[in-house]
Amino acid sequence: MSLYSYWTQFFPPRDGAPITEANVSRLDGKVFIVTGGSSGIGYELARILYGAGGKVYMLTRTKKNAEEAIERIKSHYVGKDVKTGSLIFVPMDLSDFESVKLAAQQFRESEGPDGRLDVLFNNAGTGGWKDAPRTPQGHEHHITANSVGHFLLVRLLTPMLNQTAKKSPKDTCRVVWAASILVEMKSPIGGITKEFLEDPFGEKYAGILYAQSKTANWFLATEFARHQSESGPFGSGIVHIGGNPGSYNTNIWRHVKDLIQYYLVYPTLRDPVYGAYTYMWMGFSNEVTMEEAKAGNYAICDGRWHPGQRADLLLAIKGEDAGGLGRSKEFFAWCEEKVKDFV
């Protein structure tokens, strides 16, 4: 790790995003899911996808917030010479596995047997939350809302993703996983500790819990890419990619009680539309391939590859047979065990 790798994520090159709303290709006939699409980065992403003709499913918790977001998005294009797509709200609480299962079912029913899902953007999540409540199934809140809930959603939607991948150009069906600058700044050695996997409630510091949950998303992206096969349950031809979309002034800060920390970071927070540009690069760029995904390559704002992650994290995504820690594979199996009653 170098000082430059931190600097370039807090202060990315001005106007450096390769894919923006000004040049994104038409998305007519394409289907997308954006989790947490009613605010922040997810809202901006849903707005741009809709404006390019995409069919966008907004999976989020609160109906009122989703309906207001959809109305704002539609109003944005009133009077503009733009052929828009469609926006569909599906209720989902990522911290509740029953809710995730119902959302996946509602999506599949809406799309029908010949439906498609071109890109799943796993954007939603919670910030660091001191004394966060246990989930309805009794699990630790951060790892569930940010990571395991998305793991379950992907498992339930893999048949639809697989179906889409088979009739799409190579490497264009994707799942995008949101990480964070705190992956490298606050996650423990190895990204996720064995102690946490044995006792998730043993860790009390919200910053560490958040950083581990975001590291978990990168680990899952890498392992989903590696676990694919023609006959297995994880699909084939679906590119999973993880990365840091950047730091933005969104409501993810609502649970942060440390105002000193917030105001120290505030000058570096950007307009969330740039986070949407990062997701679009991860979702659409030809630079993102299955080979990059299996290697565990990690995207950063505004659509670039990380210049060099922490050495211990790179060991964590490397198998033990190759001299690594095998932690990402271990976490993948841990998630599979947690959701086994819901798939």
Salt bridges, closest charged atoms under 4 A:
GLU21 OE1 - ARG47 NH1 2.93
ASP28 OD1 - ARG26 NH2 2.91
GLU44 OE1 - ARG47 NH2 2.87
GLU67 OE2 - LYS63 NZ 3.89
GLU68 OE2 - LYS64 NZ 2.74
GLU111 OE2 - LYS55 NZ 2.72
ASP118 OD1 - ARG116 NH2 2.69
GLU140 OE2 - HIS142 ND1 2.79
ASP171 OD2 - LYS170 NZ 3.26
GLU184 OE2 - HIS306 NE2 2.84
GLU223 OE2 - ARG226 NH1 3.37
GLU223 OE1 - HIS227 ND1 3.45
ASP302 OD1 - ARG270 NH1 2.80
ASP312 OD2 - ARG310 NH2 2.79
GLU330 OE2 - LYS194 NZ 3.14
GLU330 OE1 - ARG327 NE 3.26
GLU336 OE2 - ARG155 NH2 2.89
GLU337 OE2 - LYS340 NZ 2.71
